[in-house]
């Protein structure tokens, strides 16, 4: 059974027909609600009504130009951790720590601050793919805060991913190579002519550019030669910057294999030794497999995790050609993919299992969960960290993927994203959604919860149970559900009565006096029961 069929077989839907000849041909109308919803779910964390309203009525080309716009540089994370047990000696509460000295006692607190800040950017993202791309690159160029052990490096690494999120991949690879956080994480700063360290040279080829496919035939000696090229790079722990020490650089010639056309990198002395990095990157990027590998990674993240022969021929190969012809600019590749027939093929809709970050952030965004304001620094960060922690409990710890390879769900065959769901994580998803539709989470007297009455009030016609259900599903579901399930949902709103007017009367009565506790409880109880049921169905796990 095809994996898409497997997923839909476990939901209350039918598997759509797959037009196997679809490729990068431009998608033609209709570009309606279903297509808008599909696109937004893949490029955002959850979909809000305001996201839909911003793009509705625009052409596909106009929508993509809008979505593929970079966000402005955000303000850096701040000290939210001063307390009776620890006070940062150099950074006051509410001030940024990203350039301040690290006394060794605040590493854990600053790492938490960094992660909370990042979760907050996701929760408050603009209607742009930018935040989703930052997560994509974080998984691709994976680092771990726990190993770097200094949040200043992790923040600077994240800022680099933000800067190049929709930019030039080749330039990003060079910047990542020189990034002080990556130099610490993969021991690049320890790599010198007398004691070569091959960690980064290996991952540069195996994970970051060429992959491990059957046509990525670089050799073990190529790894050793690349490591020699990369000798001499250093890290300044005061300025959190990298440098080049020519006295630690291997000045000998580096001979690469036939995979690299027997390229000979002539050793250089003095400051010129740093130029060997450009030669190494140029050599790698001359290999067609580099573009193919990155296009496959993008496809698995945004479309589907299996790539069959037709997809490789009709989608991946032309995308890679486009990538190379545009000098490795990311934006043209994304625009071609998101404007293709293949992307909007029915079988490629609602076939992805949400990752934990997408699940938790998306729930809060879709329901417009209100968080403490940024002026309340401590609780603002605490509440963002609660959401981040829930995703971590579901096996996606933002800032700390399990290894340099990232999260297994993005690369591990044959399960891929199905790895997100197991006997431990699925109940945790339900517990989180049950909590948020129930009493929510409270800390320091502050509460975050789904305000279901406010959410329903934002819909087009809450008094009509059929429209209410349809509007709700269009926001929180990526897939249509059966009439039987819809009838059951309506029975919850009607409390088992047979006529729609039973709900209509309850809603109209509530709206006539929203402060009346009894009337409010009647509609709120039914709505919470319905949405609790909705978020526990298998369809809610799909994107």
Long-range contacts (C-beta under 8 A, 24 or more apart in sequence): 3-305, 3-306, 3-351, 3-414, 3-418, 4-304, 4-347, 4-351, 7-351, 7-353, 7-542, 8-350, 8-351, 8-479, 10-538, 11-479, 11-481, 11-537, 11-538, 11-539, 11-542, 12-481, 12-482, 12-484, 12-485, 12-537, 12-538, 12-539, 13-350, 13-479, 13-480, 13-481, 13-482, 13-539, 15-347, 16-346, 16-347, 16-349, 17-346, 17-347, 18-345, 18-346, 18-347, 19-341, 19-345, 19-346, 19-347, 20-310, 21-310, 21-314, 22-314, 22-340, 22-341, 22-342, 22-345, 23-313, 23-314, 23-315, 23-318, 23-340, 23-341, 23-342, 24-314, 24-315, 24-318, 24-319, 24-336, 24-337, 24-340, 24-341, 24-342, 25-340, 25-341, 26-339, 26-340, 26-341, 27-60, 27-339, 27-340, 27-341, 27-343, 27-344, 28-341, 31-59, 31-60, 31-63, 33-474, 34-349, 35-60, 35-344, 36-63, 37-474, 37-478, 38-344, 38-349, 38-350, 38-478, 39-63, 39-67, 39-338, 39-343, 40-127, 41-478, 41-543, 42-132, 42-302, 42-303, 42-338, 42-352, 42-543, 43-67, 43-128, 43-129, 43-132, 43-302, 43-338, 44-125, 44-127, 44-129, 44-131, 44-132, 44-362, 44-365, 45-122, 45-123, 45-125, 45-131, 45-132, 45-357, 45-358, 45-361, 45-362, 45-365, 46-358, 46-361, 46-362, 46-363, 46-364, 46-365, 46-366, 47-362, 47-365, 47-366, 47-475, 48-365, 48-366, 48-368, 48-475, 49-458, 49-475, 50-127, 51-127, 52-475, 54-127, 55-127, 60-339, 61-339, 64-335, 64-338, 64-339, 66-127, 66-128, 67-127, 67-128, 67-129, 67-338, 68-128, 68-129, 68-166, 68-331, 68-334, 68-335, 69-128, 69-130, 70-128, 70-130, 70-165, 70-166, 71-125, 71-126, 71-128, 71-130, 71-131, 71-162, 73-159, 73-162, 73-163, 74-121, 74-162, 76-117, 76-155, 77-110, 77-113, 77-114, 77-116, 77-117, 77-118, 77-151, 77-155, 78-113, 78-117, 78-377, 79-113, 79-377, 80-113, 80-116, 80-377, 80-378, 80-380, 80-381, 80-382, 81-106, 81-109, 81-110, 81-112, 81-113, 93-377, 93-378, 94-377, 97-151, 97-152, 98-151, 98-152, 98-155, 98-156, 99-152, 99-240, 100-152, 101-238, 102-150, 102-151, 102-152, 107-149, 107-150, 107-151, 110-151, 110-152, 111-145, 111-146, 111-151, 111-154, 111-399, 112-385, 113-151, 113-381, 114-145, 114-151, 114-154, 114-155, 114-158, 114-399, 115-145, 115-385, 115-388, 115-398, 115-399, 116-381, 116-382, 116-384, 116-385, 116-388, 117-381, 117-384, 118-158, 118-388, 118-398, 118-399, 119-361, 119-384, 119-385, 119-387, 119-388, 119-398, 120-371, 120-380, 120-381, 120-384, 122-357, 122-361, 123-361, 123-364, 123-365, 123-371, 123-384, 123-387, 125-365, 129-166, 129-334, 130-162, 130-165, 130-166, 133-165, 133-166, 133-330, 134-158, 134-161, 134-162, 134-165, 135-357, 136-297, 136-298, 136-301, 137-161, 137-164, 137-165, 137-172, 138-398, 138-399, 138-401, 138-406, 139-301, 139-401, 139-406, 139-407, 139-410, 140-207, 140-208, 140-297, 140-406, 141-176, 141-182, 141-208, 142-401, 142-403, 142-404, 142-405, 142-406, 143-181, 143-182, 143-185, 143-404, 144-185, 144-399, 144-400, 144-401, 144-403, 145-399, 145-400, 146-400, 147-184, 147-185, 148-181, 148-184, 148-185, 150-184, 150-237, 152-240, 153-180, 153-181, 153-184, 153-240, 154-181, 154-399, 156-180, 156-181, 156-240, 157-181, 157-182, 165-330, 166-330, 166-331, 166-334, 167-329, 167-330, 167-331, 168-327, 168-328, 168-329, 168-330, 169-294, 169-323, 169-328, 169-329, 169-330, 170-281, 170-285, 170-327, 170-328, 173-204, 173-208, 173-209, 173-281, 173-284, 173-285, 174-277, 174-278, 174-281, 176-208, 177-204, 177-230, 177-277, 177-281, 178-233, 178-242, 178-277, 179-242, 180-235, 180-236, 180-240, 180-241, 180-242, 183-233, 183-234, 183-235, 183-242, 184-235, 185-404, 186-404, 188-230, 188-233, 189-233, 189-234, 189-235, 189-242, 191-227, 191-230, 191-231, 191-232, 191-233, 192-231, 192-232, 192-248, 192-249, 193-228, 193-231, 193-232, 193-248, 193-249, 193-250, 193-251, 194-248, 196-224, 196-227, 196-228, 196-231, 196-250, 197-227, 198-223, 198-224, 198-227, 200-227, 200-230, 201-226, 201-227, 201-229, 201-230, 202-227, 203-404, 204-284, 205-284, 207-404, 207-405, 209-284, 209-285, 209-290, 209-293, 209-294, 210-284, 210-287, 210-289, 210-290, 210-293, 211-289, 211-293, 211-296, 213-289, 213-292, 213-293, 215-289, 215-292, 216-289, 216-293, 217-257, 217-259, 218-257, 218-259, 218-260, 219-257, 219-259, 221-256, 221-257, 222-256, 222-257, 222-259, 222-260, 225-254, 225-255, 225-256, 225-265, 226-254, 226-280, 228-252, 228-254, 229-254, 229-265, 229-276, 229-277, 229-279, 229-280, 230-277, 230-280, 232-273, 232-274, 244-271, 244-273, 244-274, 246-270, 246-271, 246-273, 246-274, 249-273, 249-274, 256-283, 259-287, 260-284, 260-287, 261-286, 285-328, 288-320, 288-324, 291-319, 291-320, 291-321, 291-323, 291-324, 291-328, 292-316, 292-317, 292-320, 294-320, 294-323, 295-319, 295-320, 295-323, 295-333, 297-410, 298-333, 298-334, 298-337, 299-337, 300-410, 300-411, 300-416, 301-410, 302-334, 302-337, 302-338, 303-337, 303-342, 303-343, 303-348, 304-348, 304-351, 304-352, 305-352, 305-410, 305-416, 305-417, 306-416, 311-342, 314-342, 315-340, 315-342, 349-478, 349-479, 350-478, 350-479, 350-539, 350-542, 350-543, 351-542, 352-417, 352-542, 352-543, 353-417, 353-418, 353-420, 353-421, 353-541, 353-542, 353-543, 354-420, 354-541, 354-542, 354-543, 355-396, 355-407, 355-409, 355-417, 355-420, 356-390, 356-391, 356-392, 356-394, 356-395, 356-396, 356-420, 356-425, 356-429, 357-391, 357-396, 357-398, 358-543, 359-391, 359-394, 359-429, 359-432, 359-541, 360-387, 360-388, 360-390, 360-391, 360-394, 360-432, 361-387, 361-391, 362-543, 363-432, 363-433, 363-436, 363-450, 363-535, 364-436, 364-448, 366-475, 366-476, 367-436, 367-450, 367-451, 367-452, 367-455, 367-476, 368-451, 368-454, 368-455, 368-458, 369-436, 369-448, 369-449, 369-450, 369-451, 370-448, 370-451, 371-448, 372-446, 376-446, 378-444, 379-443, 379-444, 379-446, 382-443, 382-444, 382-446, 383-441, 383-443, 383-446, 383-448, 386-441, 386-443, 386-448, 390-428, 390-432, 393-428, 394-420, 394-425, 394-428, 394-429, 394-432, 395-420, 395-425, 396-420, 421-541, 429-541, 430-535, 430-536, 433-532, 433-535, 433-536, 433-540, 434-532, 434-535, 434-536, 437-528, 437-531, 437-532, 437-535, 438-528, 438-532, 450-531, 452-524, 452-527, 452-528, 452-531, 453-510, 453-514, 453-520, 453-523, 453-524, 453-527, 456-527, 462-507, 463-503, 463-504, 463-507, 463-508, 464-500, 464-504, 465-490, 465-493, 465-494, 465-500, 465-503, 465-504, 466-490, 466-500, 468-493, 468-503, 469-493, 472-531, 472-534, 473-534, 476-534, 476-535, 476-540, 477-534, 477-539, 477-540, 477-542, 478-539, 478-542, 478-543, 479-539, 479-542, 481-537, 481-539, 485-537, 488-533, 489-530, 489-533, 489-534, 492-526, 492-529, 492-530, 492-533, 493-526, 493-527, 493-530, 495-526
